[in-house]
Amino acid sequence: MRVHHLNCGSLRAPLVGEVICHVLLCETPDGLVLVDSGLGRRDFAEPSRMGPARFLLRPERKDANTAIGQVEARGFTAADVSHIVLTHMDFDHIGGIADFPDATIHTTAEEYDWAVVNPDFASKQRYSQKQWSHGPNIQTHAGPGEAWGYGLNGMEVLPGITFVPMAGHTKGHAAVAVETEDRGLLIHAGDAVFDASCYSPTSPSGTPLTKIGTFRRFEKVMAADRKKLAGNHATLAQLNDQDGVTVFNAHDKRVFTDLAGS
């Protein structure tokens, strides 16, 4: 499949700097597939959809950066997007789904349960119910899955696209593995890591990555289970060291810049 790297939202939290929303657009024989959806047009038209976190993260309202804006710029329509695969359901990952009403939305059963079915006090503060109030077709995938590769389990979502459970940031968070013919295996780690230097000393182009302390502290603040973060980082480092495997996360602009320009 042909894959495009998109920035579908810029957040400008104080002391953190620019945080981007790294989204994949995959051209498959059965239609377009998004991995995450960033922020959407309806979020910008009705900012309350993004919940109280918007006051801290200060999203930049720029239509050209929405997934739908970038899909249309490539000559496609919203109806061409058949599926959206979510690493998790935080507002900056799920907001764009409203712009693709015909798409099937995929998430883990654990994430859906915590966000929608049985939300506790923490998840009610965290998630924005308005972002799925339009009644999307949501398909859940129950873990832990089957043996996938590299000693990990996975849940196949679509041909060539697999959930790799990686809870910690949220209770049902998963990385998404995408198999390509020309770029090898791409691992969208979502928010399983914020600072790419936690799993790799260099960016994909070989540029050294320095530690971003504010990213690391923010990751701990936002984690549902901090005890799992180090293990996730180690797993991503192991994957990134494999030939033909590229790991990237949702918010580190340094890695996005390399991949988007390649």
C-alpha positions as CSV (number, residue, x, y, z in Angstrom):
1,M,0.0,0.0,0.0
2,R,1.1,3.6,-0.5
3,V,1.4,5.6,2.7
4,H,1.4,9.3,3.3
5,H,2.6,10.9,6.6
6,L,0.3,13.8,7.6
7,N,0.4,16.4,10.4
8,C,-3.3,16.7,11.4
9,G,-3.0,19.2,14.2
10,S,-0.5,21.4,15.9
11,L,-0.7,21.9,19.7
12,R,1.2,24.6,21.5
13,A,1.2,23.8,25.2
14,P,3.2,26.2,27.4
15,L,6.8,25.1,28.1
16,V,6.4,22.1,25.8
17,G,6.7,23.7,22.4
18,E,5.0,22.5,19.2
19,V,3.4,19.1,19.5
20,I,2.1,17.7,16.2
21,C,-0.5,15.0,15.5
22,H,1.1,12.4,13.2
23,V,-1.4,10.6,11.1
24,L,-1.0,8.0,8.4
25,L,-3.0,8.0,5.2
26,C,-2.9,4.6,3.5
27,E,-4.0,3.9,0.0
28,T,-5.2,0.3,-0.1
29,P,-7.0,-1.8,-2.8
30,D,-10.2,-1.4,-0.7
31,G,-10.1,2.3,-0.2
32,L,-8.3,4.8,2.0
33,V,-7.4,4.0,5.6
34,L,-6.3,6.6,8.2
35,V,-4.3,5.6,11.3
36,D,-5.5,8.1,13.8
37,S,-7.4,11.2,12.6
38,G,-6.0,14.2,14.5
39,L,-8.2,17.2,14.9
40,G,-11.1,17.8,12.6
41,R,-13.2,20.6,11.1
42,R,-16.0,20.1,13.6
43,D,-13.5,20.6,16.4
44,F,-12.5,23.9,15.0
45,A,-16.1,25.0,14.4
46,E,-17.1,23.9,17.9
47,P,-14.0,24.0,20.2
48,S,-15.9,22.6,23.2
49,R,-15.8,19.3,21.4
50,M,-12.1,19.1,22.3
51,G,-12.9,19.2,26.0
52,P,-11.1,21.2,28.7
53,A,-7.7,19.9,27.6
54,R,-7.8,22.4,24.8
55,F,-7.1,25.2,27.2
56,L,-3.8,23.6,28.1
57,L,-2.7,22.2,24.7
58,R,-3.9,25.2,22.7
59,P,-4.6,23.6,19.3
60,E,-4.0,25.7,16.2
61,R,-7.1,25.9,14.2
62,K,-5.9,25.4,10.6
63,D,-8.2,23.7,8.2
64,A,-5.3,22.7,5.8
65,N,-3.9,20.5,8.6
66,T,-7.1,18.5,9.1
67,A,-7.2,15.0,7.7
68,I,-10.2,15.8,5.5
69,G,-8.4,18.9,4.2
70,Q,-5.3,16.9,3.2
71,V,-7.4,14.0,1.8
72,E,-9.3,16.5,-0.4
73,A,-6.0,18.3,-1.4
74,R,-4.9,14.9,-2.9
75,G,-8.0,14.7,-5.0
76,F,-10.0,12.3,-2.8
77,T,-13.3,12.8,-0.9
78,A,-14.4,11.9,2.6
79,A,-16.3,8.9,1.1
80,D,-13.1,7.4,-0.2
81,V,-11.9,6.9,3.4
82,S,-13.3,3.4,4.3
83,H,-11.6,2.9,7.7
84,I,-10.0,4.8,10.5
85,V,-7.7,2.9,12.9
86,L,-7.2,4.6,16.3
87,T,-4.2,4.1,18.6
88,H,-6.6,5.4,21.3
89,M,-9.5,7.8,21.8
90,D,-7.9,11.0,23.2
91,F,-9.3,14.2,21.6
92,D,-6.2,14.9,19.5
93,H,-6.4,11.4,17.9
94,I,-10.1,10.9,17.4
95,G,-11.4,14.4,16.5
96,G,-11.2,14.0,12.8
97,I,-13.5,11.0,12.6
98,A,-16.6,13.2,12.3
99,D,-15.3,14.4,8.9
100,F,-15.6,10.9,7.6
101,P,-19.2,9.7,8.5
102,D,-19.1,6.7,6.2
103,A,-15.8,5.3,7.6
104,T,-15.7,2.3,10.0
105,I,-13.8,3.3,13.2
106,H,-11.5,0.7,14.8
107,T,-10.3,0.7,18.4
108,T,-9.5,-1.8,21.0
109,A,-12.3,-3.2,23.1
110,E,-10.4,-2.1,26.3
111,E,-10.2,1.5,25.1
112,Y,-13.8,1.6,24.0
113,D,-15.0,0.1,27.3
114,W,-13.0,2.7,29.4
115,A,-14.0,5.7,27.2
116,V,-17.6,4.8,26.3
117,V,-19.2,1.8,28.0
118,N,-17.9,1.9,31.6
119,P,-16.1,5.3,32.0
120,D,-14.8,6.0,35.5
121,F,-14.1,9.5,36.9
122,A,-10.7,9.7,35.3
123,S,-11.9,8.8,31.8
124,K,-14.9,11.1,32.0
125,Q,-12.4,14.0,32.6
126,R,-10.1,12.7,29.9
127,Y,-12.3,11.9,26.9
128,S,-14.7,14.1,25.0
129,Q,-18.0,12.3,24.3
130,K,-19.0,14.9,21.8
131,Q,-16.4,13.7,19.4
132,W,-18.3,10.5,18.7
133,S,-21.8,11.9,19.3
134,H,-22.5,11.7,15.6
135,G,-23.0,8.0,15.9
136,P,-20.0,6.5,13.9
137,N,-19.8,2.8,13.1
138,I,-17.3,1.7,15.7
139,Q,-15.7,-1.8,15.5
140,T,-13.8,-3.0,18.6
141,H,-11.0,-5.6,18.7
142,A,-10.6,-7.6,21.9
143,G,-7.1,-8.4,23.1
144,P,-4.6,-9.7,23.8
145,G,-4.6,-11.1,20.3
146,E,-2.5,-13.8,18.8
147,A,1.2,-14.3,18.2
148,W,2.2,-11.6,15.7
149,G,6.0,-11.2,15.5
150,Y,9.0,-10.1,17.5
151,G,7.7,-11.8,20.5
152,L,4.5,-9.7,20.6
153,N,0.8,-10.3,20.2
154,G,-1.3,-8.5,17.6
155,M,-4.9,-8.2,16.5
156,E,-5.3,-7.9,12.7
157,V,-7.7,-5.0,11.9
158,L,-7.4,-5.0,8.1
159,P,-5.1,-6.8,5.7
160,G,-1.6,-5.5,6.5
161,I,-2.8,-3.4,9.5
162,T,-2.5,-4.8,13.0
163,F,-3.1,-3.6,16.5
164,V,-0.2,-4.3,18.9
165,P,-1.5,-3.8,22.4
166,M,0.5,-1.2,24.3
167,A,-1.5,0.0,27.3
168,G,0.0,2.6,29.6
169,H,-0.9,6.0,28.2
170,T,-4.5,4.8,28.3
171,K,-6.0,1.5,29.4
172,G,-6.6,0.3,25.9
173,H,-3.9,2.0,23.9
174,A,-2.3,0.1,21.0
175,A,0.4,0.7,18.5
176,V,-0.6,0.2,14.9
177,A,1.7,-1.9,12.6
178,V,1.3,-1.2,8.8
179,E,3.0,-3.4,6.3
180,T,4.2,-1.7,3.1
181,E,5.9,-3.0,0.0
182,D,8.5,-0.2,-0.3
183,R,8.9,1.2,3.2
184,G,8.9,-2.1,5.2
185,L,7.0,-2.3,8.4
186,L,5.8,1.0,9.9
187,I,4.9,1.1,13.6
188,H,2.7,4.0,14.6
189,A,3.4,4.0,18.3
190,G,0.7,6.7,19.1
191,D,1.3,8.0,22.6
192,A,3.2,4.9,23.9
193,V,6.2,7.3,23.8
194,F,6.3,11.1,23.5
195,D,10.1,11.7,23.2
196,A,11.5,9.7,20.3
197,S,14.9,9.6,22.0
198,C,13.4,7.2,24.5
199,Y,13.5,4.4,21.8
200,S,16.1,5.6,19.3
201,P,19.3,7.7,19.5
202,T,18.6,9.1,16.0
203,S,15.8,10.1,13.7
204,P,15.1,7.9,10.6
205,S,17.5,10.1,8.6
206,G,20.3,9.5,11.2
207,T,20.1,12.8,12.9
208,P,21.0,12.6,16.6
209,L,17.9,13.0,18.9
210,T,18.4,14.9,22.1
211,K,16.4,14.3,25.2
212,I,13.2,16.4,25.5
213,G,12.6,16.6,29.3
214,T,9.3,18.4,29.0
215,F,7.9,15.7,26.7
216,R,9.0,13.0,29.1
217,R,7.4,14.8,32.1
218,F,4.2,15.4,30.2
219,E,4.0,11.7,29.2
220,K,4.1,10.7,32.8
221,V,1.4,13.3,33.7
222,M,-0.9,11.9,31.0
223,A,-0.3,8.2,31.6
224,A,-3.1,6.0,33.0
225,D,-0.4,3.6,34.2
226,R,3.1,5.0,34.6
227,K,4.5,1.7,35.5
228,K,4.0,0.5,31.9
229,L,5.8,3.3,30.2
230,A,9.4,2.0,30.5
231,G,8.4,-1.4,29.2
232,N,6.7,0.2,26.2
233,H,9.8,2.2,25.4
234,A,11.9,-0.9,25.6
235,T,9.6,-2.8,23.2
236,L,9.6,0.1,20.7
237,A,13.4,0.2,20.9
238,Q,13.6,-3.5,20.2
239,L,11.2,-3.1,17.2
240,N,13.1,0.0,15.9
241,D,16.4,-2.0,15.9
242,Q,14.9,-4.6,13.5
243,D,15.9,-4.4,9.8
244,G,13.0,-3.0,7.7
245,V,11.1,-1.6,10.7
246,T,10.5,2.1,11.3
247,V,8.9,3.2,14.6
248,F,7.4,6.7,15.0
249,N,5.1,8.3,17.5
250,A,2.3,10.7,17.4
251,H,3.8,13.9,18.7
252,D,7.6,14.2,18.0
253,K,7.9,16.6,15.1
254,R,11.5,15.6,14.5
255,V,10.6,12.2,13.4
256,F,7.6,13.4,11.4
257,T,9.7,15.8,9.4
258,D,12.1,13.0,8.4
259,L,9.3,10.6,7.3
260,A,7.1,13.2,5.6
261,G,10.0,14.4,3.5
262,S,11.2,10.9,2.5
